[in-house]
C-alpha cells in the first residue's frame, strides 16, 4: 500500500507537468535581472521531487474549489522525471556563471546526477541579454 509523502510538505514548485497522475517535469523559475540569483532553495526543492521518482509515495495536487478539501487523485513522481531550472539574473550570479555546478551533490543532496535542463538569461548593464541552455539527457531546444 502506498504512503503519503510528507517529504514534500512545504515544497511548492512553480510548475509541475504531468501525464495523467505521473509528474514528468518539475520547473522552478527565478527572475532577478539586476541582482544575484539565489538558487539553493529551488535546487533543493527540485531534488526532493527527483528523489521520489518511482517510489510508492504519493501526494495530492488539486483541491475542490467548493469545499477546499483535497481532491482524492493521487500523484506520483515518474521514474523519468526531468528537473528544469529557468533563471534570469546578473551575469555574475554563481548559478549563471557556474550553472553546471548547481546540480552537484553539494547543492542537491542527491547521490546521482538528475535529468535536468537549465535555461539561462544573463544580463549586464552594457549588453543585450544573453540566453543559453544546458541539459544532460534532453534534446536541445531550437529558437
HUBEL-V218510 format. One record per residue. N is the residue number from 1. PSI is psi in degrees with one decimal (NA if undefined). Layout:
n=<N,N>
psi=<PSI,PSI>
This chain:
n=<1,2,3,4,5,6,7,8,9,10,11,12,13,14,15,16,17,18,19,20,21,22,23,24,25,26,27,28,29,30,31,32,33,34,35,36,37,38,39,40,41,42,43,44,45,46,47,48,49,50,51,52,53,54,55,56,57,58,59,60,61,62,63,64,65,66,67,68,69,70,71,72,73,74,75,76,77,78,79,80,81,82,83,84,85,86,87,88,89,90,91,92,93,94,95,96,97,98,99,100,101,102,103,104,105,106,107,108,109,110,111,112,113,114,115,116,117,118,119,120,121,122,123,124,125,126,127,128,129,130,131,132,133,134,135,136,137,138,139,140,141,142,143>
psi=<140.4,155.2,145.8,140.2,104.4,-12.2,-24.0,2.6,126.2,-5.9,113.6,93.7,159.1,-40.6,134.8,134.6,128.7,155.2,108.7,-120.5,13.3,125.4,118.4,-17.5,144.2,127.1,132.8,136.3,137.3,124.8,108.6,70.7,-26.9,2.2,-173.1,138.5,125.7,105.4,-18.2,-48.4,-41.9,-43.4,-39.4,-44.0,-43.1,-41.4,-33.1,-40.1,-42.9,-38.7,-14.0,2.1,136.3,20.1,172.7,-0.3,153.7,169.3,166.4,145.5,-29.7,146.1,155.7,120.4,-19.8,-46.1,-25.3,-1.8,156.1,137.7,148.5,-1.5,125.2,132.1,143.8,153.4,125.4,147.9,-25.4,26.8,141.9,133.9,131.1,125.6,111.6,124.1,143.2,124.8,-175.4,136.4,-16.5,2.9,139.2,-44.7,-15.0,-47.6,-36.1,49.3,-25.1,-32.0,-21.2,-13.1,4.1,158.4,-34.4,-35.7,-33.4,-30.9,3.7,151.7,-6.7,154.5,123.4,164.1,124.4,162.2,126.4,123.4,127.6,131.6,115.9,141.7,146.1,178.0,-19.5,-25.4,167.7,158.1,146.4,135.4,141.7,162.2,153.5,141.4,175.6,31.7,21.4,149.3,149.6,135.3,136.5,153.7,NA>
